[in-house]
């Protein structure tokens, strides 16, 4: 028996929010390949003024990224059939050099047989810095640069 449309929408939104949560957790807690499993094979990832196409390009660049803590904020989720558009703010604080950045993730997800997956991600950094991010208080070095 098929779920009523309003329940289907709630199920989809909960599943998508779970993928958004897993994005931050898998990147820091799990194996990198488990994070990459959240993306379609032909996914597009825009970051640092570069456009990466496909899992191989995403792996080549982002597997070298610094480790730290990714904190995903509240997300807007708009579902349209088998596609969803999301906007989510984030804060990343590096674990070794105290580098940080914050901004927004603009993402498109698509429904696949294995569940919702990212097909396009655009990272829009608002600020980057070294030392404690302004919202966490100032440390001995606290430099922020508007992006």
N, C-alpha and C positions, 0 to 999 in steps of 0.2 A: 504494500500500500504506500503510495507516494505521500510525502508530508505536505501539509497545507502550505501555500506560498509564503505566508508570514513566518511559519516555522522554518521553512527552507532558508529564508533570508537570515533568520537568527542563527541557524546552524552554520551557514556560510560565514557570517560575520565572526562567530566564535572560532571557527577553524582558521580564518585569516588572521585574527588577533593572536592565535597560538603560533602561527608562522612568524609573525612580527616579533613575538617574545623569543622564539627559538633563534632568530637571527642574532640577537645580542648574546644569548647564552652559549650557543654552539660556537660562536667565533672565539670565545675566551675559555670555555670549559671543555668542549669536545674536540675531537680530531677535526682538522681543517676540512677534510673531505665530507664530514657530516654536515658542516656548514654549507658547503658547496652543493649538497643534495637539495637544498632549499630553492635552487635555481633551475630554470629550464636549460636544456643543452645549448640553446641559441640566445640565452639571456644577454642583455646589454646592460653594462654597468658604467656610469659616468661619475668620475671622481678626479680631483686634482687636474681639471681641464683636459682629461683624457677620456676617451670612449673605448671601453673594452668590450669585445664581442665574443660570446661563447665562453664556456667554462674554462677552456684552456688558457685564454687570455686573462680571465679573472683570477684563476689559480696562480699564474705566473707573477702577477703584480701583488695581489692581496695576501698571498701566503707569506710574503716578506714583510708585511705590515707589522708595526710594533704591537705588543700585547699590552693589555691593561683592562680597564673596565668600561664596557659600553652600557650606558643607561638610556634605554628607550623611554620616551615620555608618552603621553596620551596620543592616540592615533585617530584620525578621521578615516573611516572606511566607507566607500561607496561601491556597492555591488551592482553589477549590471549583467545578469545572466552568468556566463562562464568567465567573466573578467571583473576585476576589482581595481579601483584606484585608491591609494592610501597616501596620507601625509602624516609624518610622525617627527616630532623633535627628538633630539638626542644630545648626549654629552659623552665624550670619550676622554678618559684620563689614562695616559700611558703609565706603565708600571716601572719603567727604568729611568727615563729622563724627565719625567714630570711634564712632558708635552701634553697638551690637551687641545681639543677642538669641539665646537658645538655648532649645531645647525639643524637641518631638516633632511629627512629621507622622503623623497617623492618616488613612489613605487607603483608598478602595475603588476598584478598577480593574475594568473590564469589557472583555471581548473584543469587538472590532469588526472588520469586514472589513479595515481598515487596520492593525490590531494592538491591543495593550492600551492603554486610555485611562483617565484619571482621571474617575470619575463623582462622587466626593465626597472632599473634603479638609478636615480639621480641623487647624488649627495650634494647638498648645497650648504657649504660651511658658512656660518655667520661670523665666527671668531675663532682664531687659533692663538695659542700662547704657550708659555713655559712658566712653571710654578703653579700655584693654586689658582684654579679658575675663579673669577670674581665672585661668583655666587657661593664659593666655599670659603671665602676669606682670603686674606693675602698672606703669602709665605715670604721667605727671605727674597725670592725673586718672583716678580709677578708682572710679566709683560704680555699684553694682549694686542693683537693686530686685527683690525677690521679686514674682512676678506671681500 
